[in-house]
Amino acid sequence: MRTPHLRPTLVLTALVLGAGGCRGVIDSDERDSAACRQTYEFGNHGCARVVALVEAPPPPWPALSRWALHVRSARPQLGAGAVPVREPGPGAVPVEVTLYALPAPGDTASFWIVAKLLEDPRPAQVGVPLPVFAADSVLRVLRFAAVGAVPPVDTVRLTLRR
């Protein structure tokens, strides 16, 4: 005699075991943190890494300020995006750029790397950009590695000036 609940239980067990098996593959990729990760989004083809050495301008600074660091493709049609930098203050700032449209693994592409020290006047006005107190930018060719490969780390020096 068959029980009506046996079949859904088998299906649920197979799904749980299958998901666990996929997780094991992801874990093995995460163990090598230097390799480009497969994010399974938008056709991720690889990554590049750059360390921005941000030098602060001489004081005095504004009473309230914010740091900003952006990495943007010199060719807008290139599908690439940098992971947002949480604390881009002065010093070494690591940045990872993911390439979503890559003609061939191991290619290069030009990117603007921009660091700014922004004044943070109060009260803040929505939709109004913060005034730039000091900035610097560099156009750099970044070298990309395929998913699973380790990209070379490029270093860029940015000396902020008023």
Number of C-alpha atoms within 10 A of each C-alpha: 3 6 6 8 8 9 11 10 11 11 10 11 12 12 12 11 11 11 11 11 11 10 11 11 10 13 10 10 16 15 9 13 11 15 19 26 21 18 13 8 8 10 13 20 26 28 31 25 23 22 16 23 19 23 18 20 16 10 6 6 14 13 8 10 15 16 19 17 22 17 24 17 21 15 12 9 8 15 15 22 15 17 12 14 15 10 11 22 19 18 14 16 18 16 22 19 22 24 23 17 15 20 9 11 15 16 13 16 17 15 20 17 22 19 27 26 27 20 19 18 13 7 6 10 9 6 6 7 11 15 13 16 18 19 22 18 18 15 15 19 14 23 19 27 24 22 20 18 17 19 22 15 17 16 16 18 16 21 17 20 14 11
